[in-house]
């Protein structure tokens, strides 16, 4: 009995399918990049056509993308068709194949509008049985760029308001171990956001891995190579915005943090982590165990992939899971220690959750597995279940499956999704540790969404956070403080110069509205506190915000970073310095002092 349960389980959760998406284009070579230690031989294709071939005996995604004016489709059967019809958007049936054959031949759906459409296929097998395939198709704008590295990794690109790559946004795909989801699908799922930023002159570049279930570190190295290639072909000086969808988040974070730690940072201004497992992803454990217990001795290809073992809090195919020696714990321990804190420091880091911080309300039965000849299997979410924590929902497509398996005769099966378990926890998407996020900026939707849908209320918030919308402002408080435990106020004035050149003087503790996306400058107007408050103690400003590298009088900042900027003053020690003639008690000559607080060669406004 387990043998046909295995055949069924092999087909669902992360659907297995046999599709081919072909682009036999002519490729134009580009400069190799070897800065990051390996050759990245990226090329640009001159053929933008696309063909999707679906073999019906295998399960396949019910949702996929379609490039308007570029895509072609073909359905094939290993066992031969006795006839095939198609209909679009619930219209009339149209014959694709009227007799026996193994293929419908290439055909192009008649859509001429962008957006979500439906396409239904009905076909007869040689035994006369009728089968239906119901697809959701995202009709998207035609791409105008394709890049390929000769190793199976490729990128579809859509330029913004100009034909050149001059404002690149690289989007790293999510978990895809069987290489079944492509850039057209991701564009369709996030069209509300991607159409918006293209209108703001962003060039959208969606990355597809050859092995989307491989070691996250290996794929991070591939991203490093592509980012350096895009830097080399970008017109102008605009930096890259690097975004990661789901699994793409920890991959992008690793790529950036490692490159910085090695002293060869990527040319990136913003890192955007989109509902990504920065700590972990979760799926109900009893459901995962059920899959493994009924796998017929053949490991489930998605759950047994390296990437799944690294991201899932619990993976039954890792014998050490969920312990400290699991691949999950080992990967995140390495990631969290990269570059000091696991994050890049040369760019703005933005974390996004597709859910607010509210408990998942879906208590009770969430899934029923219906299989002929076998008692139905029920899965529940009880109180205190880890999959009821705040976070985005497991996509419906993960359990949208039905069909039949030959076991002497057709055994029919069906999955019935009743409720929604949490998939990417809120604290994981925003990487919250001890109540504090590791991101510079955090954003979340106002309601709980599925992990594979881009919430409308995040479109402008995310676009603004990555600097594509018109500038926004934030109120920032400025203080002169004594560097002691109490951080006593050092009083005095500060001068704030915003990016437009407008200057404002403010007393310590005052607030000024400043740009969030552009550079502002603050400086304290008196860097000494002599005999401070009659204490007999002298103080001098030493740095900004306790960052030793920020020791100059003027400090550059953006308003998003935090809502307070502090100039710290430390106590001056008295020392006696003299020139002595060796072997005598005589002193002679002059000593020239320069304040070490300033870089050598820079002007000093007053003497020490």
N, C-alpha and C positions, 0 to 999 in steps of 0.2 A: 504494500500500500504506500509506503514511503516513496517508492520510486516515482509514482506519478504526482505525489504531493511536491516532490522535489522539482519536477518539470514545471509545475505551476509557480512555485516560489522563485524558481530561476527567472521567471518572466516579470515579476512585479517588484515594487519598491523603487528600484532604479532601473527602468525598463531596459531590457536587452533587445537590441534590434539589429538588423543588417540593412543599413542604408549606405549609400555612397554619394558624396557630394564632390563633384569633379570640377576642376578648373585646369585644363591642359593649356595654360597660357604660355606666352612667350615672356621670359623674364629678363629684366634689365638689371645688370649687376650694379652694385653700389659698393661703397668703401667698406672694407673689413674693419671691425673694431676689436682690438685685442687688449684694451686697457684693463679689463676686468679678469684677465688671465686666460681667456679662451677665445677662439676665433668665432665671430658671429657674422656669418656670411649671408646677410639679408639682401634681398633683391626686390625690385618692384615689377609687378606683372603688367603686361600691356593688353591682357585679355580679361575683360570684366564679366564675361558670360558665366552662367552657373547652371548646373544640372543636378537634380536630386532624384536618385533611383531608390525605390522602395520595394523590397521583397516581402510579399504578403505572408509567407509562412512564418515569418519572425515577427515578434512584437516590435512596435516602433512608437515613437512619440506621437501623441495625439495632437500636439501643437508644434508648429514649425514656422519659420519665416520664409518670405517670398520676395525677392528683389523685383520691384515693378519694372517691366521692360527688359529684364536680364535673365530671370529664372526660367527653367524648363523642368518638367516632371516626367517621370516614367514609372509605371508599376510593373513588376515582374512576378512570376510564379515558378517555383521549382517544379511543381506538380502539374503545371499547365492550367490555363483558364479555359472555360467553355463560353466565356462572354464577360465583358466588363462595361459598366455604365458609370457616369459621373454626373453630379449636379452641384451647382454653385449657389450658395446663399439660399437654400431651400427652393430653388427654381425647378425647372423641368429636367428630367433625366436625359442625358446625351450619351449615345453609344460611343465607346472608345474602341471596343473589340467585339465583333459580332460572331466570331467563330472560335475554334480552338487555337490557342497560341500561348507562348510563354511571356509575351510582353504586350503592353498597350501601345508601345512606341512612344516617342517623345510628344508631349502636348503642352500647350501654354494656356493656362486659365485666362478667361476674358476680363479679369478685373482691370479697372482703370482708375480706381480710387484707393488711397492709402487707408490703413486701419485694419480692424479685425473682420475676417470673413470666415465662412464655413465652406467646407468641401467634403461631400459624401461620395464614397465609392461603394458600389455593389458589384459583386462578381460571383459567377457560378463556377464550381469546381467540376471535374470530369464526372463525378457521381451525381451531378445535378443539384447539389446543395448550394443554397444562396448564403452569401456572407456580406456583412456590411462593415465599412470603415468610416468613422466619423472624425473629421479633422477640424481643428481650429487653425486658421492660417493668418499670420500677421503679414499683411502686405506693407512693405516698407520702401523708402526711397531707394533708387538704384545707387549702388556704391560707385565711387570714382577712384578708389585706390585699393590695390591688393599688394601685400608684401608676403614674402615667402623665404624661408631660410634653407631650403633643400633638405631639411631633417624632419619635415612633416608639420612644423609649426607655421601658422600663417595668420594673417591679419586682414580684416576688411576695414576699409576706411571711407568716411564721408567727410569731405571738407566743409568748412563753414560758409562764410559769405564771400570768400575769395577762393580761387582754385588752388592756391598753394597751401602747404602745411606751414602755418605760421602761428597757430595757437593750439598745440597738440594736447589732446586728452586721451591717454592710453587707458583702456578699460580691460582688466584681466578677468578672464572667464572664471566661472565657478566649477564645482566638482563635476568631472566629466570623464570617468575612467574608460568608457567605451567609445568616446569621441562621437557622441550622438547629438550634442547641442552645439550650434555654430553661431557665429556673429549675427546672422539674420534673425535667429530666435531671440537672442539677448536684446537686439535693437527693438524687436516687436514688443517684448515684455516691458521695456523701459522707454518706449517711444515718447511718452509725455515729457520725460526729462531730456532725452537726447535731441528731440526736435527743438526744444527750448534752447539748449546751449549751442546748437549749431546756428541758431538765429542770432546768437551773441558772438559769432565768429569762432566758435570752438571747432576744432577738427577732431572728429570722433574716430578712434582707432581701436577696434575690438579684437582682442587677442584670443586665438584658439590654439591650445596646446595639442601637440601630437599625442601626448600621453597625459590626459587630464586627471589621472589617478596616481601618477608617479610621486616620488618623494618631493615634498614641497620645496626642499632646499634646491634640488636639481632644477625645478621649474623656476625658482627665484633667480638662478643664474642665467637662465634663458631670458628672463625679463630684463636683467641688467644689460645683456647684449643688445636687445631690441631698443631699450631706452637710449643707449649710446648711439645707435644707428639713427634713431629719430632726431636726436640732438644734432647729428651731423648734416641732416637734410632740411632742418627747419629754417625757413626764411625769417630773418630778423633775430632778435635776442630773447624772445618770449620763452620762459621755462616751461617744462613739461608738467602737466597735472597727471599724476598717477593714481588711478582708481582701481579698487579691487572689489569685484562682486563675490560675496560669499567666500569660497575658498581663495579667491583672488586677493582677499584682504591680508591674510597672514603671509601669502607669497610676496605681495608688494612690500609689506612691512619688512620682511626678511631681506629682500633685495636692497632696500634703501639703507637699513641699519648696518648690514654687512659692508656695503660699499663705503659708507662713512667710516666704519671702524678700520677699514683697510687704507684709509686716506685717499680714496678715489671716489668721492661722492657723486651720485647721479645728479644731472642738471634738472632738478625737480623743485617746483615752488610749493606744491600742495600734494599731500598724500590723503586720499579719500578711501576710507574703509566702509563699504556699503553692506550693512547687516551681515557682518563677517564673524566667524568663530575665532575671535582673538584670544579666547580662553578655551572654548570647546563648543561642540554641537551635541545635541542629545536626541535620541530616539528611544521610545519605550523599550526597556531592557528585555521584557518577556517576549516582545515581538521579535527582537533581534535573535534571542535564543531559539525561538520557534523556527526561524529561517535556518539557522545553523543546524538544529536538530533534525531538520528534514531536507538537508542539502544532498542526500544520496552519496555522500563522500566526496563530492566535488564542491570546493569552496565557492561561495557566492562571489562572482568576479568584482562586484563593486565594494561590498563590505570587507573583502579580503585584500583590497588594494592598499598600498602603502599610505596614500593620502587619507583614506577613511580611518585607518588605524591611528594616524597622527591627529586627526581632528575630533573624532568621536570620543566623548568621555568614557564610553564603554563600547568595546567592539569584541564580540565573542570569538573572532578569528585571531585575536592577539592573546596568546596564552597567559600573558602577564597583566592583561587588562582586568580591572582598573587600577592596578597597583603602581607603585613608584617606578617599577622597571618596564612599564608599558611604553610602547612607541609614542603614545600620546604625551605622557609625562616627560619623556626624554626630549621630544621635539620642543615642547613649550618651555622647558627649562633652558634649553639652548637659546631659543628665540628671546626669552625675557632677559637674558644676560648679554645679548649682543649690544655693542655700542654703549655699554654702561647700564641702560634701562630698557633695552629691547626696542627702541624707537629711533628714527632719524631725528637729528636736531637742526638740520639746515633747511627744513621746510615746515609748513603748517600741517599738523596732523589732525584730521577730522574723522570722528567716529559717528556712524549713523546706525540707529536701530529702527526697524520697521514696527516697533511697538512701544507704547509708553510703559512706565514702571507700575503696571497693575497686574494682579494675579490672573492667570489664565482661568476663565470661568467654566471650562469644559469638563466638569466632573462627571464620571460615569463611563458607560461603554463608548469607545471611540471607533472600533473597527470590528467587523464580522467577516470571516472568511467562509464562503459558501462553496463546498465541494461535494459533488455527487458521490454517493457511496461512503462518505465520511461525515461524521458528526461535525456540524459547524463549529468553528473556533471563534471565541469571543475574547476581545482585549479591552481592558478597562483602565481608566485613570482614576485612582483612588486619592483620597486626601493625603497630603505630604508627598505625592509622587513628584519626582524631579521634573517631569514634563508638564507640570502645572505652574511652574515659575513664570514670572513675566518674560515675554519674548515673542518673536514672530512664530507663526504657525508652520508646521510641516506642510509643504505644498500639496494640494489636492492631487496633482499629477503623480505623486509618489505612490499613491494607492489607488489610482484610477485604472482598473484593469479587469478584464473578463475574457472568457474564451473557452476553448476546449482542448483537451489533450487526448491523443489516441492511446487507449489502453485495452485493446481488443475491440473496443468501440469508443465513441467520443464521450469523454467524461467532461461535463461542463462545470465551470467554476466562475466565481464572481466575488469581487471585494466590495463591501458596502461600508463606506466611510460615514460615520455618524457624528463624530466630534473631532476636534482639532487639538493634538498635542503640541506643546512648544518644541521648536526645533533649534533656533538660535536664541539663547537666553539674553535678556536685556543687558545683564552685567557682562556678558561675553562680548556682545556687539560693541559696547562702549568701554570695554576693558576696565571695569570698576574693581578696584582693590581697596579694602578697608574704607569704603564709602567714597573714594576719590577715583576719577577716571584718569587714565594715562594720556588721553588725547588732549590736545589744546582746545578743541571745539567739539562739543557733542550735540547731536541733533536726534530727535525721535519723532515719529508720527504721533498724531493725537489719538489714534485708535489702533487696535491690533490688526496687522495685515499678514497675509501669507508671505512666506519668505521669497517667493518668486514674483511678487508684484511691487512695482515702485509706487509708493503712496503719492497721491496728487499734492497733499499738503507739504511734501518735502521738496517739490520741484524747485521752487524759488529759494527756499532756505539753503538747499545744497548748492544751487547755482551761485548764490551770493557768497557762501562760505569759501568757495574755490576762486572767488575774485572775478566772476564773469558779469555780475550785475553792476549797475551803477553803485557808487560807493555808499556805504552805510556808516553810521556813527555810533559811538559808544561813550558813555560817561566814565572817565577815568579819574581817580583821585591821586594826587601827588603829595608826597611827604618827604621832609627831611627828618631823619630819625637817628638817635644815638644807638650804636651797635652794642646794646646790652639786652638782657633777657626781657626787660619791660618795653624795649623799643621806645624810650622816652622821646617826645617830640623835640627836634633840634631847632624848631621855629625857622624863621627866615623866609625868603621868597624863592620861587622857581619860575622859569620862563619856558612856556610851551610853544613850539612852532609847528603848526600842522603842515600837511604836505603841500598846501597851496601857498604857504609862506606867511599866513596870518599868525601873529605873535600875541600871546596872552600871558600876563604876569599873574601868578596866583600864590597866595600864602600857603605855607605848609598845612596840609589837610584839606585844601581846596580841590574843586572838581572842574574839569574842562571836557567838553565834548570833542572827540577826536576821531579821525578816520580809522575804520577797522581793516581796510584793505591796502592802504598806502602807508608809507613811512612817515612818522612824526618824530620830532626831536624835543627832548626835555633837558634842561640844564639848571643846576642850582646856581643862584646868583652870588652866593658867598660860600666859598668852600672851607672856611675856617670858623671855628667857634672858640675864641680866646677867652679864658677865664669864664667859661660858660656858666651863666646864671650865678656868678659870684662864687663858684665852687673852687676856683683856682686851677681847674682842669682845662686843658686845651684839646680841641678836637679838630680833625680834618676829614673831609669826605674821602672815602677809600674806594667805594664801588657803588654800582646800582643793583638792587635786588639780590645782594649777596652773591653775585656772579663775578668771580675774580677777573674774568676777561673784560668786564665792563667797568674799567677803571678811569675812563676819560671823563672830562667835565660834561660833555654832551653825550646823551644816550638816545639811540634810535630805537623806535618800537612801533608796533601796530596795536590798535585799540582792541583787537580780538584777544590778545595774549592773556591779559588779566585786567581787572578793574582797578588796579593800584600799582603805582610806580614809586619806589622808595630809593632815596639817596641815603646811604649809610655813612655815618661819621664815627671814626674810631679815635681813641685817645692817643695824643702825641707824647712820646717819651723824651725826656731831656738827656742829651749827651754832650760831652765836651770833646771837640776835635781840634788838634793842633799839629803843626809841622814841627818835628824835632830833628835837630842835627844829631846824627848817630854818634854816640859816645859822649854827648854833652847834655846839659840841661837847658840848652838854648833852644828857643823856637823862632822861626823866621818864615817869611814868605806869606803868600795869600792862598786861600782855598776857595775855589769856585763851586758853589752848590747848585745843583739842579734837582727839582722835585722828581723823584722816581715815579710819581703817580702819572707823569706824562711820558709819552713815547719820546725817544731821543729825536731831536730836530724839530719838534712841534713848538709852536709859540706858547709862551707862558704869560698869562695876563698880569701876574704880580710876583714879587719876589718871595722867597721862602722866609 
